[in-house]
Amino acid sequence: MAFAENLAALPAADHLARIELTAANGVMEVIENKPGSAGSVRVYAYLAGKHGAIDAAAAAEGLVLYAEHTADARANPGKHPNIDRLFAVAASQGNYAVKTYSA
């Protein structure tokens, strides 16, 4: 399925303002719920709810959910940072704790 179809099947995330991801080494990433990253907030919120964190299993599922954007990210590193992060988690077996903030 295409990303738009996958996204439509996920729970809404309109109630979230942002998601914060924290790695064991203290690195923190923020995904704001705004145009251009709202789909990623929805994907990451779903993955965190299902897996409890963004770990290797969540990353693998996320890469499937991003569908055609995953191939584009693989061909164009840096173009899709939220997908690039999932590649890194899947490769390193690391993980991110996830904290959500309501809008």
C-alpha positions as CSV (number, residue, x, y, z in Angstrom):
1,M,0.0,0.0,0.0
2,A,1.0,3.6,-0.4
3,F,2.0,5.9,2.5
4,A,-1.3,7.8,2.3
5,E,-3.3,4.6,2.6
6,N,-1.1,3.4,5.5
7,L,-1.4,6.7,7.2
8,A,-5.2,6.7,6.8
9,A,-5.4,3.4,8.7
10,L,-3.5,4.7,11.7
11,P,-5.1,6.4,14.7
12,A,-5.4,10.2,14.4
13,A,-2.7,12.3,16.1
14,D,-4.3,15.7,15.8
15,H,-4.4,15.9,19.6
16,L,-0.5,15.9,19.8
17,A,1.6,19.1,19.5
18,R,4.9,17.2,19.3
19,I,6.8,14.0,20.1
20,E,10.1,13.9,21.8
21,L,12.5,10.9,21.3
22,T,15.3,10.3,23.7
23,A,18.1,7.8,23.1
24,A,20.1,6.1,25.8
25,N,23.1,8.3,25.0
26,G,21.0,11.4,25.7
27,V,20.4,12.4,22.1
28,M,17.0,13.9,21.8
29,E,14.9,14.5,18.7
30,V,11.7,16.4,18.4
31,I,9.0,15.9,15.7
32,E,6.5,18.8,15.6
33,N,2.9,18.2,14.5
34,K,2.9,20.7,11.7
35,P,2.7,20.5,7.9
36,G,5.6,18.4,6.5
37,S,5.9,16.3,9.7
38,A,2.4,15.6,10.8
39,G,2.4,12.2,9.1
40,S,5.6,11.3,11.0
41,V,4.0,12.3,14.3
42,R,1.1,10.0,13.4
43,V,3.5,7.1,12.5
44,Y,5.8,7.5,15.5
45,A,2.9,7.9,17.9
46,Y,1.4,4.7,16.5
47,L,4.7,2.8,16.7
48,A,5.4,4.0,20.3
49,G,1.9,3.0,21.4
50,K,2.3,-0.5,19.9
51,H,5.9,-1.2,20.7
52,G,6.4,1.0,23.9
53,A,9.5,2.6,22.2
54,I,11.0,3.1,18.9
55,D,13.1,0.0,18.8
56,A,14.3,-2.3,16.0
57,A,10.8,-3.9,15.6
58,A,9.1,-0.5,15.6
59,A,11.7,0.8,13.1
60,A,11.1,-2.2,10.7
61,E,7.3,-1.7,10.9
62,G,7.7,2.1,10.4
63,L,9.8,1.6,7.3
64,V,7.0,-0.5,5.8
65,L,4.4,2.1,6.8
66,Y,6.4,4.9,5.1
67,A,6.0,2.8,1.9
68,E,7.3,4.7,-1.2
69,H,9.0,7.3,1.0
70,T,11.3,4.6,2.4
71,A,12.7,3.9,-1.0
72,D,13.1,7.7,-1.7
73,A,14.9,8.1,1.7
74,R,17.2,5.2,0.9
75,A,18.1,6.8,-2.4
76,N,18.4,10.3,-1.0
77,P,19.9,10.3,2.5
78,G,19.0,13.4,4.5
79,K,15.8,14.1,2.5
80,H,13.6,12.3,5.0
81,P,15.2,12.6,8.5
82,N,12.4,10.8,10.3
83,I,12.8,7.8,8.0
84,D,16.6,8.1,8.2
85,R,16.3,7.8,12.0
86,L,14.4,4.5,11.6
87,F,17.1,3.1,9.3
88,A,19.6,4.0,12.0
89,V,17.6,2.3,14.8
90,A,17.0,-0.8,12.6
91,A,20.7,-1.0,11.9
92,S,22.1,-0.4,15.4
93,Q,19.4,-2.2,17.4
94,G,19.2,1.0,19.5
95,N,16.0,2.6,20.6
96,Y,14.3,5.8,21.6
97,A,12.0,6.4,24.5
98,V,9.0,8.4,23.3
99,K,7.1,11.2,25.1
100,T,4.1,12.9,23.6
101,Y,2.8,16.4,24.2
102,S,-0.8,17.3,23.8
103,A,-1.8,20.3,21.6
